[in-house]
Amino acid sequence: MLKKNLLFIPILLIAIILSCIENHISDEKTVNGSSNLDKEIEKKVDSVLNLMQLNEKIGQLVQYSGKWNATGPSSSKSDQYKLDKLKKGEVGSMLNITSVASIRETQKIVMEHSRLKIPLIFAYDVIHGYKTIFPIPLGESASWDLDIIKQTASVAAKETAASGIQWTFAPMVDISRDARWGRIMEGAGEDTYLNTVVGVARIQGFQGNDLSKTNTIAACAKHFAGYGFAEAGRDYNTVNIGDNELHNTILPPFKAAAEAGVATFMNSFNEIDGIPSTGNKVLQREILKSGWNWNGFVVSDWGSIKEMIAHGYAEDNKHAAEIALNAGSDMDMESYVYEAHLEDLVNEEKVSEQLIDDSVRRVLRLKFELGLFDDPFKYCNDEREETEIYTEEHLAIARDGAKKSIVLLKNETNLLPLSKNLKSIAVIGPLADDKDTPLGNWRAKGEYNSAVSVLEGVKHAVGEHTKIYYEKGAELTIPTLKSGQNQFLHPLKFNNSDTSGIPAAVEAAKKAEVVIMAIGENAYQTGEGRSQTEIGFFGVQQQLLEAVYAVNKNVIIVLMNGRPMDISWAANHMPSILECWFLGSESGNAIADVMFGDYNPSGKLPVSFPRSVGQEPLYYNQKNTGRPYSQKHVTFSGYTDSPKTPLYPFGYGLSYTTFEYENLKLDKSEISRSGEIKVSIEITNTGYRDGEEVVQLYIRDLFGSLTRPIKELKDFKKLMIKAGETKIVNFTINAEKLKFYTVNKKWEVEPGDFNVWVGGDSNATLKATFTVLE
């Protein structure tokens, strides 16, 4: 049945939609779309495109922000200017409008005033939750639990859609190997395979199996490409990589996203080999759209088209528009260069109208898939906005995701888990009673000070007979940023040299059986524009930690952070360390679940933890070099003042039980290039508690047409193993796991010898070998 809003649509467009509705096959919808559905959508798209004038086509490639305090430099355009463009139908999308009422009113402007009444698509940065906040992506990736990752993305989509929004700028699938880079918090860490499967899980969670449903939203794979390799870990910086690293390390998660049917891509701020990604034709047209046969659209990052001038790649705004559109950047986010110059560029034959039509077709396709042409106001439901956001069910999922994301780094004296019947506990640290930092950066509409603090979680867990002493001990001073304020306009200063709180903290520690130390980073120390040259404890936190440890050796560190930190002193002295990231709305309760043994920690690190910042960038799957590392010699690839190895390696994480790996078997020792090998391993829970283990499979190609990493994650399985139980875990090694982008500039399996390891982290030592024959 046609909605009343369609009364605004011209007669020709109504006829088109009516004709299309007759052939509608709603039961067959999938993310990628069946062949029948694709044909029907293409008919609709072509029908609308044929009605459009050039200015209206260009308008579909324009995205405005609806707020001044947006996720980037302030807009130079007035609200009245934007209003006039909306009325003319010369805007395709809006971002940062975040309520049903506001979206309804904005959409109404277009539907009542524009000639063709083409609906807007509304977007927002929903990175790890909308109002119910889940662990930051780096933290959630530590769960290695694709089901919970998919589930939290699905809840985020449901809340986002209930607020009227149809599109998120997530997931980020950039490989991140430098802890100095602030945006390392936003992805799945240093490994290509882990980023690939986590990214696909998030896309599936956001988009579901039908984009036209009002509990799903369009996803966006970003940043295409190489953003996480920014030189010196400095945001927006130059990237220096070759084809080998681009194709074998950086692009696979993006290719998997395209194959999973991700609706959109976002290009990146950086340049690669002298070409800004926004203007990189090879990336956007040749690889993404042609090579991968992907039919979504590419949106620029905030102002990145115009920024090609600052790069020294575009002469002026007009030249920037020409470069970007010809290179395959479909939608201009807040640069205003498409609307200003594309029409002239077409008339001057510097940009073809056929390329503009291709971009417009991609944008219209998504709007049809979302069902916006059937009903431009379908997401504007006041009841859903009232009842489907920040629910008890969503908070329960947030708690589940948070506890699964915690990594037990150290438990030397089995101090953990704690008894709920302890007589006294000291909860100390600048983050102990912090209800805002656990929300992390990029917290969408998460309310300021709404998270459960560590102190609250401890109080909820223990009985009334346990005495709790609380002292802050130190400060992490920053300007207060409440909901609606723009973090990018506030330079943050985190250091504080005030030691006046330490004596009281020491006295509290003296009186307690156990000390829980909540230390780490403030939420805004990581995120966009938050690169640092130091990754240790800011302020006087280290002094506080040492002073407390001097009077009470039973210290549990609750580490809250958005990047790998230098915690070498703590690792050498503290008996127990929990890596707790920024865990979201239910942070304190989830931490207490783990500390008091209601949940046996199962997280594994998605990033290597360094011994010092001087090791960065740091990652497990390095090249061997011609002089492999040896501590016995100086003239080998290492350091004279530190081991080359990480403090805690990729894939590492302890449990309250122990696991033993044995009997690694391959069903054959030789295969053809298209053959496969069955791998089996026995894992026994040798402790006294049931526990989950992430069983990890690594492979090394011993020689190739291009040098290969010393070890690469190729598969993993997370499973529950009861105390005393032995399970056999099976993997399959096939061409998909063995092929790489070779010197021949194509993906293929090369013959030769291979090593395979299976274990609980990237330092797995249980090894077998096999050969791929010619």
Secondary structure, DSSP 8 states (H G I E B T S, - for coil): ---GGGGGS-HHHHHHHHHHHHT--GGG--SS--HHHHHHHHHHHHHHHHH--HHHHHHTTEEEES-SS-SSS---S-HHHHHHHHHTT---EEES--SHHHHHHHHHHHHHHSSS----EEEE--SSBSSSB---HHHHHTT--HHHHHHHHHHHHHHHHHTT--EE---B------TT-GGGGGS--S-HHHHHHHHHHHHHHHHTT-TTSTT--B-EEEEETTGGG-GGG-TT--B---HHHIIIIISHHHHHHHHTT-SEEEE-S-EETTEEGGG-HIIIIIIIIIIS---SEEE--TTTTTTHHHHTS-SSHHHHHHHHHHHT--BEES--HHHHHHHHHHHTTSS-HHHHHHHHHHHHHHHHHTTTTT-TTTT--HHHHHHSSS-HHHHHHHHHHHHHH-EEEEETT---S--TT-SEEEEESTTTT-SSGGG-SS-TT--TT-S--HHHHHHHHS-TTSEEEEE--S--------TT--GGGS---------TTHHHHHHHHHH-SEEEEEEE--GGGSSTT---S--S--TTHHHHHHHHHHH-S-EEEEEE-SS----HHHHHH-SEEEE-----TTHHHHHHHHHTTSS------SS-B-SSGGG-S--SS-B--SS---TT-SSSSS-SSS-SS-SB-TT--B-SS-EEEEEEEES-SEE-TT--EEEEEEEEE-SSS-EEEEEEEEEEE-S-SS--BS-EEEEEEEEEE-TT-EEEEEEEE-HHHH-EE-TTSSEE---EEEEEEEESSTT---EEEEEE--
